[in-house]
Amino acid sequence: NQAFYMIWIGFNDYQYNRKTTRPSRIVKSIINAMNDLLAVGAMNFLVFNQAPLQVFPYYRFMNQQTFYTEQTSLFNTQFR
C-alpha cells in the first residue's frame, strides 16, 4: 500500500464537546482509529500535534487561554 495518511485531529473535540477535560480520551480515540487503518493495510502515517487551541479566535473568545494551553500541552505529551 503506497497511500500516505496525514492525521491532524483532536482540537475539534474541544469545540463540539465543551465538557472535554481529559485529553487522554481523545488520544485513545485517535489511536483506535489509527489501529483500524493499520488493520486494513495502512502503513505510512504523518501525525500532527494538536494546534495551540488558545490562539484560535473561537477559543480566545471564551477567555480561557490557560485552560486550553494546558489541554494542548497534555494532549501533545500524551500522544507521543
N, C-alpha and C positions, 0 to 999 in steps of 0.2 A: 504494500500500500504506500503510494508516494504522496498521499494527501498530507497537508500541513495544517494543524489545528491551532488557531490562536484563541486563547481564552482570556477574556477581560470582563469578569463578572464579580458581583458581590455588593457593589455600592448601591444598586437599586433595591436591595433587600432592606436597606435602612429607609428608603423613601416610601416603599409600599407597606412596610410593617414598622411603624414608628415605635413599637414596643420592643424592637430588637435591641438587646443589650449584651448578647453573647455571640461574639464573632466566631466562636468555636462551632456553633451550629451552622453558620454559613459556610465555613471552611469544610466541614464534614459533608455538606450538601454538594459542594464543588468537587471534592474528592470522589464522592459516589458517582457523580456524572462522568468524571474522567475514567473511573473504573468501568463504567458502562461502555464508553468509547473504546477502551482497551480490549474489552471482551469481544467487540466486533471487528477488531483488527487495527484500530488506530495506533499509530506509533510515534508520530512526530508532533510534539506539543511546544508551544510558546505560551507561557502563563504570565500574565502581567500582575504586578502588585495592585492592591486596591488604590485607586486615586485618592489624594487627600481630600476627604469629604468636606472638611472645614473651609475650603477655599471656594467651593461651588456656591453660587448665589442662593440657590434654594436652601442650602443648609446654613449659610451665613444669616439669612433672614430669620432663622429660628433662634439666633443669638445663643448658640450652644457650641461655640468653637472648641472649648476644652473637651467636652464630651466626645465630639466627632474626631478630634485629634487623637484621643485615647483609643477610640474604636478602630480607627485606621491603623494605628500602631499595633494594637493587639491582633487584628486580622492579618497584617503582613508578617508579624512574628510567628503566628501560629501556622501560616500557610507554607512556611519554608520546609 
